[in-house]
Amino acid sequence: MTFVRQWVLRVSSFGLTWLYAIYRVHPTVWRLMARNYRPWMARFARLHAWMTCQFAAIDVPAYGDFLRRNGWRFRWFDLTSYPPTDKQSYVKAYPQDQRCWHGKIEIAGSVVDESSGSSGQPYNWIRSRRELRTVHKNLAGYTTLVFPSKRRFVINAYSMGAWATGTNTGIAMARVAMVKNTGPDLDKIIDTLRHFGPGFDYVVTAYPPFLKHLLDRMDEVGFDWAPYRLSALVGGEGMTEALRDYLERRFTKVRSGYGASDLTIGMGGETDLTVWLRRRLRTDQRLRAALLGPDEHRLPMIFQYNPLETYLETTADNEILCTINTTAVLNPKVRYNIGDEGRLMPYDELARIVSAEPAVWQEAQRAALGDRMQLPLLFLYGRKDSTISYMGANIYPQDVENGLYRDNPHAHRIESFCLTLEEHTDLESRPVVHVQLRDGVELAEAELAELAGVCRRGLVRYLAEVSRDFAESLAEDPTAADLRIRVHEHGAGPFAGTGGKIKNVYLARSAAA
């Protein structure tokens, strides 16, 4: 019986993987699938996720041992019977080869991707030739849907080092565009734009903070934006609507993708509909309560994703579990908890909630006309451990970014920021926002004080809008507004020695005031 069960699972899993591969044949077919996804397909995605888990239980030594240690028992079609995996309990606990199919690493064609180390120790992730081919086709299909053009020119500004997302982005984009892999070199990007001229539809791929540096630098050198058509695809970390508003003063469109080195790039992407929805949730309290709950005041990023490729679930604590539904993955990722907090919603449920108000529903339909994707939605809040608690409220890096950049006339002078919670001489702990100036920006004492004041007022105003706990604390005790802003020269203070990091680090060690 066990033998028969194994082969039924093998044939079924390979068959589903082959079936999914059909819509990756060409970006046109990929767009057709994304625009015609139906809710019943989610049942097949969940079935395939269960098969993938059972397949891994049989053929992946580390996962088989992991299940035995957790007292697992086989149950037909019960995905929740498989205990979640994560970096601590699974990745760090077992050698790299034991987490591969049959305990063997594929050599030829495999690429090693090193995570950024923003959460601590960097990790190495091996991806097979087939796995990378799948990633490239999915990213190319999404790009043609979100940035339609026959003269697409991608400037890939991601790092080209061991963090292989930059390399993979360049390869994927070459399927549907002309590509130049400049890396994060501001002057090289500007020279490229001037050399090739305004006759292309440019898409810059980069981290959100770098895209801001690029915009500020182009303004600084007097770049003539008017004849150019520039858009941007960003990833690697969250982006606030305040930063998007700032960037879209110059860029025609800025969209964000969701992925992780632990899992894969291109797990989800923003569309015109999700950007409209997120902006609507900033002011529409009724819709926010209906979609996110009456006590949720944070503004999540919103993506659409394909469950046939990456099957997502949420735990009781709203942490996301992901199963990569393909046998091409060298290190199978099954019910993997990356530590991100979020919630999921089918497209038809979103339509039901939004259509309760006809005028709002008409807005949503107009927003969806361009991409026309019917894939389910992921509301992503980010890492659960990326907060500082203050006066009963949780402060997230995204809150700080909104407060610093929204309606700030000095935003072009800011390079980055980080947070600390510091104990003062009165024994009270208060959050401190450290702001790093851009390289070459020099301000007099009065200008530094003005910049700090504008940033503090903007942050207090934003927190009071989005956090009921903070607003109540502010009403009861006005000293709650005493959020400290410290402005540092480039590379000074907590930013010393951080220039080589791929990602910004937003939580720094606390220090005595």
MOHU-V425273 format. One record per backbone hydrogen bond with DSSP energy under -0.5 kcal/mol. NH is the residue of the N-H (numbers start at 0). CO is the residue of the C=O. If there is no record, write none. Layout:
BEGIN
((NH:CO) (NH:CO))
END
This chain:
BEGIN
((4:0) (5:1) (6:2) (7:3) (8:4) (9:5) (10:6) (11:7) (12:8) (13:9) (14:10) (15:11) (16:12) (17:13) (18:14) (19:15) (20:16) (21:17) (21:18) (22:19) (23:20) (24:21) (28:25) (29:25) (30:26) (31:27) (32:28) (33:29) (34:30) (35:31) (35:32) (40:37) (41:38) (42:39) (43:39) (44:40) (45:41) (46:42) (47:43) (48:44) (49:45) (50:46) (51:47) (52:48) (53:49) (54:50) (55:51) (56:52) (57:53) (58:54) (59:55) (60:58) (61:97) (63:59) (64:60) (65:61) (66:62) (67:63) (68:64) (69:65) (70:67) (71:66) (77:74) (78:76) (80:77) (81:78) (82:80) (84:334) (86:336) (89:85) (90:85) (91:86) (93:89) (98:94) (98:95) (99:96) (100:329) (101:58) (102:99) (103:100) (105:103) (109:106) (110:126) (112:110) (112:124) (113:161) (114:112) (114:122) (119:116) (124:112) (126:110) (130:327) (131:127) (132:128) (133:129) (134:130) (135:131) (136:132) (137:133) (138:134) (139:135) (140:136) (141:137) (142:138) (143:139) (144:140) (145:141) (146:142) (152:200) (153:177) (154:152) (154:202) (155:153) (155:179) (156:154) (156:204) (163:161) (165:162) (167:163) (168:164) (169:165) (170:166) (171:167) (172:168) (173:169) (174:171) (175:172) (176:172) (177:151) (179:153) (181:179) (182:155) (184:182) (185:183) (188:184) (189:185) (190:186) (191:187) (192:188) (193:189) (194:190) (195:191) (196:192) (198:195) (200:150) (201:199) (201:228) (202:152) (203:230) (204:154) (204:202) (205:203) (205:232) (210:206) (211:207) (212:208) (213:209) (214:210) (215:211) (216:212) (217:213) (218:214) (219:215) (220:216) (221:218) (222:217) (224:222) (227:224) (228:199) (229:227) (230:201) (231:252) (232:203) (233:254) (234:205) (243:239) (244:240) (245:241) (246:242) (247:243) (248:245) (249:246) (250:246) (251:229) (252:229) (254:231) (256:233) (257:267) (259:263) (262:259) (266:257) (267:257) (268:303) (269:255) (274:270) (275:271) (276:272) (277:273) (278:274) (279:275) (280:276) (281:277) (281:278) (282:279) (283:279) (284:282) (287:283) (288:284) (289:285) (290:286) (291:287) (292:287) (292:288) (295:292) (296:294) (299:297) (300:379) (302:377) (303:268) (304:375) (305:266) (306:304) (308:305) (309:305) (310:308) (310:322) (311:309) (312:320) (314:318) (317:314) (319:339) (320:312) (321:335) (322:310) (323:332) (324:308) (324:322) (325:323) (328:325) (331:329) (333:331) (334:332) (335:321) (336:84) (337:319) (337:335) (340:381) (341:317) (342:378) (344:376) (349:345) (350:346) (351:347) (352:348) (353:349) (354:350) (355:352) (356:353) (357:355) (360:356) (361:357) (362:358) (363:359) (364:360) (365:361) (366:362) (367:363) (368:364) (368:365) (369:366) (371:367) (373:33) (376:344) (377:302) (378:342) (378:376) (379:300) (379:377) (380:340) (380:378) (381:340) (383:338) (385:382) (387:394) (389:392) (392:389) (394:387) (394:392) (395:393) (396:385) (398:395) (399:395) (400:396) (401:397) (402:398) (403:399) (404:400) (405:401) (407:404) (408:406) (410:407) (412:409) (413:410) (414:435) (415:435) (417:433) (418:505) (419:431) (421:419) (421:429) (423:427) (426:423) (429:421) (429:427) (431:419) (432:483) (433:417) (433:431) (434:432) (434:485) (435:415) (436:434) (436:487) (437:412) (440:437) (441:439) (447:443) (448:444) (449:445) (450:446) (451:447) (452:448) (453:449) (454:450) (455:451) (456:452) (457:453) (458:454) (459:455) (460:456) (461:457) (462:458) (463:459) (464:460) (465:461) (466:462) (467:465) (470:466) (471:467) (472:468) (473:469) (474:470) (475:471) (476:472) (479:476) (480:477) (481:478) (482:480) (483:430) (483:481) (485:432) (486:484) (487:434) (491:488) (494:491) (495:492) (497:494) (500:497) (505:503) (507:418) (507:505) (512:422))
END
